[in-house]
Amino acid sequence: MNNLFLNSILDDKETIVIAWSQQIRNQYQREMTPERVDALFDFLCKIIKAESEPNLIKQMKQIFSDFYLSVGIQYQSFREELITGKKLISARWNEADMVEKNEVKARFAFYDRFDNIVTEIFNQYSQTYLSKLNQKREIFEEATDFLRSAINFSKIGLFILDSKLNIIYWGKGVERLYGIKESEVLNRPILQLFPSLEQEDIYQKMADTVQSGRSCEFVSEILNSVKKGRRVIDFNFSPLKDRSGEIIGVNVLLHDVTDHMQADDSLKEYQRFISNIFEDAAEAIFVLDENDCIKMWNKHAAHMYGYSADEMIGKHISAIVPDDEKSQQEIRNINEIIKKKGFVRDWETERITIDGRKLLLRITRTAIRDENGNYLGSSVIAHDITEKRRLEQQLIQSEKLSAVGQLAAGIAHEVGSPLTAISSLAQLLYERSRDEWDRDKLKMIREQIERISRIVRELVNFSKPISTSVGEVSVNKVIEEAAQIVKYDKRLKHFKFQQDLFPQLPMIKISFDQMLQVLINILLNAGDAMEGRSDGEISISTRLVGEKIIISIIDNGIGIEKKSLDHIFEPFYTTKKPGKGTGLGLWVCYNIIKGFSGEILVESELNQGTAFHIVLPVLKISDEQDDE
């Protein structure tokens, strides 16, 4: 009987376990895991093979202890489960082709033994299990209360729908959000309470979760009756499953993110505001990290330095600092100051542009720190004062020239008359003397008197320039005549001249003679600067830039020291050897060009040659009409 019964079970093991587990699942919503299924069949097989009741009971104790008591299922269900299994086995047995005479007797013997075992197990363990069950129930209820309180007092709303999307749980958070009590919504269809969910496609997402078992999260706006307006809600749908894994409903979590979104919008608006200030500021602004590498670079910085943000982000600040020890040490000094003091203000320094030009800047640099005071980097605001400083120097120069001009007029007047008398007496003595030694000395006196007279004339010309006619003049013609005059001078006749004159230059309103005087003076100075060179070269060029004509005279002479560049237009200042110059030539040139509303600029480095740039305004139609 045992073998026949066992073979019957094993032949259709899968059918029996599916039917058995399905009934158990339907009745108790138990999940029949593979381990539990194997244990049940092992249990049945051991029942059939067991030879003594004590061993059988011991085996059943272990099985129930391991696979049932630990999961908290009511102990009373064990008997029903076992009986259900017994009926299934019995039904399968009836279908088998068994013709043994003792079949009925054997079956009843099995039933009696099966029922006795179940009864004995139930009686023996019911009290112990109920005690454990009560203990577990208390722990479970405590944990459930804690979880429910946490959910209710959080800003997250929770409600649960069954598989037909009826409300079976309605948390406090949802009550606060919608203003509807739990008693008003339980067991009611969600769509009946909130028809708008269908229009907003939220209802369909709930149904999809039940059908597919997939979670989903999205953000949508809903009408809020409590706060009188639309609220932005973060929805999270997840399937609710029983122990067997079957979907029986939907968990719905709602998080009101309206305030967060509004705060986020405010933050974004603030960031846009700051970004606009940063990008559109009239000053160059950039941000450095703790290693002096550039993290941010605004539009004006790109305009000032010539580098785009893409070119500068990540580069070290040394990319725009002159490559000399003094400038590099200055950076180190500034870093020390801002790390100690927190900032430097109105610090004047030089920086380099993309094309190598030096800018004089006034910078303010401020340390950036985190909440713990750790140094994260610094912000830099740079103001270009190059032009301002040039204009200041020009004003100082003009004031100097004005003062010296007044002095020159007085000197010329006071020196002129005595000098004329001395010159006349020296000439008279020279003519009367027959002694060669005396005549040589008198000749030297006359030469020095002539030198003094020349200086006095230049002083007079500077303080009160000789009145000359002003009219429409072609700059190129003045240049050609000046070059024609000086190229035969002994200082320039061996040097190479190059001309690159823009042919369509408009006329300018100047004095031809005074412009000629300026050009000759600069060309002769170039000749002096190239003295002793066999490869001397002078280039003269003109170009039209907007409404300005620019004349450039460049030589490859000895150049001018940097310290002298700020003084070469001052009266009596000269870089020539003693006796070679009066220091008034460029002074007069400066005054003449200024009188034409122009500028005269110089660029030079020692042993690198010199470039003079004369900038003159183009003659306008309004100027011609004024003259008429």
C-alpha positions in Angstrom: 0.0 0.0 0.0 2.8 2.3 0.9 4.6 1.8 -2.4 1.4 2.2 -4.4 0.4 5.4 -2.6 3.9 6.8 -3.0 4.1 6.0 -6.7 0.8 7.6 -7.2 2.0 10.8 -5.5 5.3 10.9 -7.4 3.7 10.3 -10.8 1.7 13.5 -10.6 3.7 15.5 -8.2 3.4 18.8 -10.1 -0.4 18.6 -10.5 -0.9 17.9 -6.8 1.4 20.7 -5.6 -0.1 23.2 -7.9 -3.6 22.4 -6.8 -2.7 22.2 -3.1 -0.7 25.5 -3.2 -3.5 27.2 -5.1 -6.1 26.3 -2.5 -3.8 27.3 0.3 -3.1 30.6 -1.5 -6.7 31.3 -2.1 -7.7 30.6 1.5 -4.8 32.2 3.4 -2.9 34.3 0.8 0.2 32.3 1.5 3.1 32.4 -0.9 4.2 28.9 -1.8 7.9 29.2 -2.3 9.9 26.4 -4.0 11.5 25.5 -0.7 8.1 25.2 1.0 6.7 23.0 -1.8 9.7 20.7 -1.6 9.3 20.5 2.2 5.6 19.6 1.8 6.3 16.7 -0.6 9.1 15.5 1.5 6.7 15.5 4.4 4.1 13.4 2.5 6.7 10.9 1.4 7.9 10.5 5.0 4.4 9.9 6.1 4.1 7.0 3.7 7.5 5.6 4.6 7.3 6.1 8.3 7.2 2.9 10.4 6.4 4.4 13.8 4.3 7.2 15.1 6.9 8.9 17.3 9.4 9.3 14.4 6.6 10.6 12.2 5.5 13.2 14.8 9.1 14.3 15.3 9.5 14.9 11.5 6.3 16.8 11.3 7.3 19.0 14.3 10.5 20.0 12.5 8.8 20.7 9.2 6.1 22.9 10.8 8.6 24.6 13.0 10.9 25.5 10.1 8.4 26.4 7.4 5.2 27.5 9.1 5.7 28.8 12.6 8.5 31.2 11.5 6.3 33.1 9.1 3.5 33.8 11.5 0.6 31.9 9.9 -2.2 31.0 12.3 -1.6 27.6 13.8 -5.2 26.5 13.2 -4.6 26.7 9.5 -2.2 23.8 9.6 -4.9 21.3 10.2 -6.9 22.5 7.3 -3.9 22.6 5.0 -3.0 19.1 5.9 -6.6 17.9 5.4 -6.7 19.7 2.0 -3.5 17.9 1.0 -5.0 14.6 2.2 -8.1 15.1 0.1 -6.0 15.9 -3.0 -3.9 12.8 -2.5 -7.0 10.7 -1.9 -8.6 12.0 -5.1 -5.5 11.3 -7.1 -5.5 7.8 -5.5 -9.0 7.1 -6.6 -8.1 7.9 -10.2 -5.2 5.4 -10.1 -5.7 1.9 -11.5 -5.5 0.1 -8.1 -7.4 -3.2 -7.7 -5.9 -4.5 -4.6 -8.5 -6.1 -2.3 -7.2 -4.4 0.7 -7.4 -0.9 -1.0 -10.3 0.4 1.1 -8.9 -0.9 4.3 -5.5 0.6 3.6 -7.0 3.9 2.7 -8.9 4.1 5.9 -5.8 3.1 7.9 -3.9 6.0 6.2 -6.7 8.4 7.0 -6.8 7.4 10.7 -3.0 7.6 11.0 -3.0 11.0 9.2 -5.7 12.5 11.3 -4.2 11.2 14.6 -0.9 12.8 13.7 -2.5 16.2 12.9 -4.5 16.1 16.0 -1.6 15.3 18.2 0.6 18.0 16.6 -2.2 20.5 17.0 -2.8 19.7 20.6 0.9 19.6 21.5 1.9 22.9 19.9 -1.2 25.1 19.9 -0.5 26.7 23.3 3.2 27.3 22.5 2.4 28.8 19.1 -0.4 31.0 20.4 1.9 32.5 22.9 4.5 33.2 20.3 1.8 34.5 18.0 0.6 37.0 20.6 4.1 38.2 21.1 4.7 38.6 17.4 1.3 40.4 17.1 2.3 42.9 19.7 5.6 43.6 17.9 3.9 43.8 14.6 1.2 46.2 15.9 3.8 48.4 17.5 5.8 48.5 14.3 2.7 49.2 12.3 1.6 52.0 14.6 5.1 53.6 14.3 5.1 53.3 10.6 1.5 54.7 10.4 2.5 57.6 12.6 5.6 58.3 10.6 3.6 58.3 7.3 0.8 60.4 8.8 3.1 63.1 10.2 5.3 63.3 7.1 4.7 65.5 4.1 4.1 62.4 2.1 0.6 61.2 1.5 -0.2 57.5 1.1 -3.4 55.7 0.0 -3.9 52.2 -1.2 -6.3 50.9 -3.9 -7.4 47.4 -4.5 -7.2 45.7 -7.9 -10.5 47.4 -9.0 -9.0 50.8 -7.9 -11.3 51.2 -4.9 -9.8 53.0 -1.9 -8.9 50.6 1.0 -6.5 52.9 2.9 -6.4 56.7 3.1 -3.6 58.2 5.1 -3.5 61.5 7.1 -1.1 63.1 4.5 -3.7 62.6 1.8 -6.4 64.0 4.1 -4.4 67.2 4.5 -3.7 67.4 0.8 -7.3 66.9 -0.4 -9.2 67.9 2.8 -11.2 64.6 2.7 -11.5 62.3 5.7 -10.8 58.6 5.5 -14.4 57.7 6.5 -15.6 59.6 3.4 -13.6 57.6 0.9 -13.0 54.1 2.1 -14.2 51.4 -0.4 -15.2 54.0 -2.9 -13.8 54.0 -6.5 -11.0 56.6 -6.8 -12.4 57.9 -10.1 -15.8 58.6 -8.5 -14.1 60.9 -6.0 -11.7 62.5 -8.5 -13.0 62.5 -12.0 -10.2 64.8 -13.2 -7.7 61.9 -12.7 -9.0 60.4 -16.0 -8.5 63.7 -17.9 -5.0 64.1 -16.5 -4.1 60.5 -17.5 -3.3 59.6 -13.8 -6.1 57.0 -13.6 -4.8 55.2 -16.6 -1.3 55.0 -15.0 -2.9 53.4 -11.9 -4.7 50.8 -14.0 -1.4 50.1 -15.9 0.3 49.5 -12.6 -2.3 46.8 -11.7 -2.0 45.2 -15.1 1.7 45.3 -15.7 3.1 45.2 -12.2 5.5 48.0 -13.0 6.1 51.0 -10.8 6.0 54.5 -12.2 6.8 58.0 -11.0 5.8 61.3 -12.5 5.0 64.9 -11.6 1.6 66.5 -12.3 -0.6 69.3 -11.2 -3.9 68.8 -9.3 -6.6 71.1 -8.0 -6.3 71.4 -4.3 -9.5 72.3 -2.4 -7.7 73.0 0.9 -5.1 75.5 -0.4 -7.4 76.9 -3.1 -5.3 76.4 -6.1 -3.3 73.9 -8.2 -0.6 72.0 -6.5 2.4 70.2 -8.1 2.4 66.6 -6.9 5.1 63.9 -7.3 3.2 60.7 -7.8 4.7 57.3 -7.2 2.7 54.1 -8.0 3.9 50.7 -7.0 2.0 47.4 -7.2 0.6 45.8 -4.0 1.2 42.1 -4.0 0.1 39.2 -1.8 2.4 36.5 -0.5 2.3 34.6 -3.7 3.3 37.6 -5.8 -0.1 38.2 -7.3 -1.0 41.9 -7.7 -4.0 42.8 -5.6 -3.8 46.6 -5.7 -1.8 49.8 -6.0 0.3 51.7 -3.4 0.1 55.4 -4.2 2.6 57.8 -2.6 2.0 61.6 -3.1 4.5 64.2 -2.3 3.4 67.9 -2.6 6.5 69.5 -4.2 4.8 72.8 -5.0 6.8 74.8 -2.4 9.9 73.0 -3.5 9.2 73.8 -7.1 8.5 77.4 -6.3 11.7 77.6 -4.3 13.5 75.9 -7.1 12.0 78.4 -9.6 13.0 81.3 -7.3 16.5 79.8 -7.0 16.7 79.5 -10.8 15.4 83.1 -11.2 18.0 84.3 -8.7 20.7 82.3 -10.5 19.6 83.9 -13.8 19.7 87.3 -12.1 23.2 86.7 -10.8 24.3 85.2 -14.2 23.0 88.3 -16.0 24.9 90.6 -13.6 28.0 88.4 -14.0 27.9 88.2 -17.8 26.7 91.7 -18.6 28.8 93.6 -16.1 30.9 96.5 -17.5 33.9 95.0 -15.7 35.9 91.9 -16.4 34.9 89.3 -13.8 36.2 85.8 -13.3 36.5 83.2 -10.6 39.5 81.2 -9.6 39.7 77.9 -7.7 42.1 77.3 -4.8 44.9 76.6 -7.3 44.3 79.8 -9.2 42.8 78.0 -12.2 39.9 79.9 -13.9 36.4 78.4 -13.2 34.2 81.3 -14.6 34.9 84.0 -17.2 32.4 86.7 -18.2 31.9 88.4 -21.5 33.8 91.6 -20.6 36.8 89.5 -19.5 36.6 87.9 -23.0 36.5 91.3 -24.6 39.3 92.8 -22.5 41.8 89.9 -22.7 40.7 88.5 -26.1 40.2 85.0 -24.8 36.8 83.3 -24.9 35.4 81.5 -21.9 36.1 78.1 -23.5 39.7 79.0 -24.0 40.2 80.2 -20.4 38.2 77.8 -18.3 40.6 75.5 -16.5 43.7 77.5 -17.3 46.0 79.0 -14.7 45.9 82.8 -14.1 49.5 82.9 -15.2 48.2 82.8 -18.8 47.3 86.5 -18.5 50.2 87.6 -16.3 53.5 89.0 -17.7 56.2 86.4 -17.8 58.6 88.0 -15.5 59.7 87.3 -11.9 58.2 90.6 -10.6 54.7 89.8 -11.9 54.8 86.2 -10.7 55.9 87.3 -7.3 53.1 89.8 -7.2 50.6 86.9 -7.7 52.1 85.1 -4.8 51.9 88.2 -2.6 48.2 88.7 -3.6 47.4 85.1 -2.7 49.0 85.5 0.7 47.0 88.7 1.4 43.6 87.4 0.4 44.1 84.2 2.4 44.9 86.2 5.5 42.8 89.3 5.0 40.2 88.0 2.7 40.5 90.6 -0.1 42.6 93.1 -1.9 41.1 96.3 -3.4 42.1 98.7 -6.1 45.4 96.9 -6.7 47.1 98.3 -9.8 48.8 95.7 -11.9 49.7 94.7 -15.4 48.1 91.9 -17.4 48.7 90.5 -20.9 46.1 90.2 -23.7 45.8 87.5 -26.4 47.8 89.7 -28.8 50.6 90.5 -26.3 49.4 94.0 -25.4 49.9 95.1 -21.8 46.9 96.4 -19.9 47.1 98.5 -16.8 44.3 97.2 -14.5 42.9 98.0 -11.1 41.7 94.8 -9.6 39.6 93.8 -6.6 40.1 90.2 -5.5 38.0 88.5 -2.8 38.4 85.2 -1.1 35.6 82.5 -1.4 35.2 80.2 1.6 32.9 77.4 2.6 30.8 77.4 5.7 33.7 76.1 7.7 36.0 78.9 6.5 38.0 76.7 4.2 39.5 78.5 1.2 37.9 77.5 -2.0 39.2 80.2 -4.4 38.6 83.8 -5.2 36.6 86.2 -7.4 38.4 88.9 -9.4 37.0 92.1 -10.7 39.3 93.9 -13.2 38.9 97.5 -14.4 41.0 98.6 -17.4 42.6 101.9 -16.5 45.1 101.9 -19.4 43.4 104.6 -21.4 42.5 106.6 -18.2 46.2 106.5 -17.1 47.3 107.6 -20.6 44.9 110.5 -20.5 46.1 111.4 -17.1 49.6 111.4 -18.3 48.6 113.4 -21.3 46.9 116.0 -19.1 50.1 116.2 -16.9 52.2 116.6 -20.0 49.9 119.4 -21.2 50.1 121.1 -17.9 53.9 120.8 -18.0 54.0 122.1 -21.5 51.8 125.0 -20.6 54.0 125.9 -17.7 57.2 125.6 -19.6 55.7 127.5 -22.5 55.2 130.5 -20.2 58.6 130.1 -18.9 60.1 129.8 -22.4 58.4 133.1 -23.4 60.0 134.8 -20.5 63.4 133.3 -21.1 63.3 134.1 -24.8 62.5 137.7 -24.0 65.1 138.1 -21.3 67.9 136.3 -23.1 67.2 137.6 -26.6 68.4 141.2 -26.2 71.7 140.4 -24.3 72.4 137.6 -26.7 72.1 139.9 -29.7 74.5 142.4 -28.1 77.0 139.6 -27.3 76.8 138.2 -30.8 77.4 141.7 -32.3 80.4 142.4 -30.1 81.9 139.0 -30.8 81.5 139.6 -34.6 83.1 143.0 -34.3 86.1 141.6 -32.3 86.5 138.8 -34.8 86.7 141.2 -37.7 89.2 143.5 -36.0 91.5 140.8 -34.6 94.5 139.6 -36.6 95.6 137.0 -34.1 94.6 133.5 -35.2 94.3 132.2 -31.7 91.9 135.0 -30.8 89.9 134.5 -34.0 89.5 130.8 -33.3 88.2 131.5 -29.8 85.9 134.2 -31.1 84.6 131.8 -33.7 83.8 129.3 -31.0 82.0 132.0 -29.0 79.9 132.8 -32.1 79.0 129.1 -32.6 77.8 128.8 -29.0 75.9 132.0 -29.4 74.2 130.6 -32.5 73.3 127.5 -30.5 71.8 129.6 -27.8 69.9 131.6 -30.4 68.5 128.4 -32.0 67.3 127.2 -28.6 65.7 130.6 -28.0 64.0 130.5 -31.4 62.6 127.0 -30.6 61.4 128.3 -27.2 59.7 131.2 -28.9 58.1 128.9 -31.5 56.8 126.6 -28.8 55.4 129.3 -26.6 53.9 131.2 -29.5 54.0 129.2 -32.7 54.5 131.0 -35.9 51.2 131.6 -37.6 51.0 129.3 -40.6 48.2 128.7 -43.0 45.9 125.7 -42.3 44.1 124.0 -45.2 43.3 120.7 -46.8 46.4 118.6 -47.0 47.3 115.2 -48.4 49.3 113.4 -45.8 51.0 111.2 -48.4 52.3 114.2 -50.2 53.8 115.6 -47.0 55.5 112.3 -46.3 56.9 112.1 -49.8 58.4 115.6 -49.5 59.8 114.9 -46.0 61.5 111.7 -47.2 62.9 113.5 -50.3 64.4 116.2 -48.0 66.0 113.9 -45.3 67.3 111.1 -47.5 70.2 113.4 -48.6 71.1 114.2 -45.0 74.5 112.7 -44.1 72.8 110.8 -41.2 70.3 109.1 -43.4 71.7 108.9 -46.9 73.1 105.3 -46.4 69.9 103.9 -44.8 67.1 102.1 -46.6 63.7 103.7 -46.9 60.4 101.8 -47.3 57.1 103.4 -47.9 53.7 101.8 -47.7 51.2 104.6 -48.2 47.4 104.0 -48.4 46.4 105.5 -51.8 42.9 106.6 -51.0 43.5 108.6 -47.9 41.1 111.5 -47.4 42.3 115.0 -46.9 43.0 116.4 -43.5 42.9 119.9 -42.1 46.5 120.8 -41.0 49.4 123.1 -41.8 51.6 121.6 -44.5 54.7 123.3 -43.2 54.2 122.3 -39.5 53.4 118.7 -40.5 56.5 118.6 -42.6 58.5 119.9 -39.6 57.1 117.1 -37.4 58.0 114.3 -39.9 61.5 115.7 -40.6 62.2 115.9 -36.8 61.1 112.2 -36.3 63.0 111.0 -39.3 66.2 112.8 -38.2 65.8 111.3 -34.7 65.5 107.9 -36.4 68.8 108.6 -38.2 70.5 109.4 -35.0 69.2 106.2 -33.4 70.7 104.1 -36.2 74.1 105.8 -36.2 76.9 103.4 -36.9 74.7 100.7 -38.4 75.1 99.4 -41.9 71.7 97.8 -42.1 69.7 100.8 -40.9 66.1 100.8 -42.2 63.2 103.2 -41.9 59.6 102.3 -42.9 56.9 104.9 -43.3 53.2 103.8 -43.7 49.8 105.3 -43.6 46.4 103.6 -43.1 42.8 104.6 -42.5 41.1 103.3 -39.4 37.5 104.6 -39.1 37.7 108.4 -39.2 41.4 108.5 -38.3 44.5 108.5 -40.4 47.5 106.8 -38.8 51.1 107.6 -39.8 53.7 105.1 -38.6 57.4 105.7 -38.7 59.5 102.7 -37.6 63.2 102.3 -37.3 65.5 99.5 -36.3 67.8 101.6 -34.2 68.9 101.3 -30.6 65.4 101.9 -29.1 64.5 103.8 -26.0 64.6 102.5 -22.4 61.2 102.0 -20.8 62.0 104.5 -18.0 62.5 107.2 -20.7 59.3 106.6 -22.7 57.2 108.6 -20.2 59.5 111.7 -20.6 60.5 112.0 -24.2 57.8 114.6 -24.9 58.9 116.8 -22.0 60.9 119.9 -22.8 64.7 119.7 -22.5 64.6 115.9 -22.1 66.8 114.0 -24.5 68.3 110.6 -24.8 71.0 111.8 -27.2 74.6 112.3 -26.2 75.5 115.8 -24.8 75.6 118.4 -27.4 73.6 116.3 -29.9 70.1 117.5 -29.0 68.3 120.2 -27.2 65.4 118.1 -25.9 62.9 120.4 -27.6 62.3 118.6 -31.0 59.7 116.1 -29.8 58.3 118.6 -27.5 57.5 120.9 -30.4 56.2 117.9 -32.4 53.8 117.0 -29.6 52.4 120.5 -29.4 51.9 120.7 -33.2 50.0 117.4 -33.4 48.0 118.3 -30.4 47.0 121.5 -32.1 45.7 119.4 -35.0 43.4 117.5 -32.5 45.6 114.5 -33.0 47.8 112.2 -31.0 51.5 111.2 -31.2 52.3 107.8 -29.6 55.6 105.9 -29.2 56.4 102.2 -28.8 60.0 101.2 -28.2 62.2 98.7 -26.4 66.0 98.9 -25.9 67.8 97.4 -28.9 64.5 96.6 -30.6 63.9 99.8 -32.5 61.3 102.5 -32.2 57.8 103.2 -33.7 56.1 106.6 -33.7 52.4 106.6 -34.5 50.7 109.9 -35.4 46.9 109.8 -35.3 45.0 112.6 -37.1 41.3 113.1 -37.6 39.9 113.0 -41.1 38.5 116.3 -42.5 34.7 116.3 -42.1 32.1 118.0 -44.3 30.9 120.0 -41.4 34.4 121.3 -40.9 34.6 122.5 -44.6 31.2 124.2 -44.2 32.3 126.0 -41.1 35.4 127.4 -42.9 33.2 128.7 -45.7 
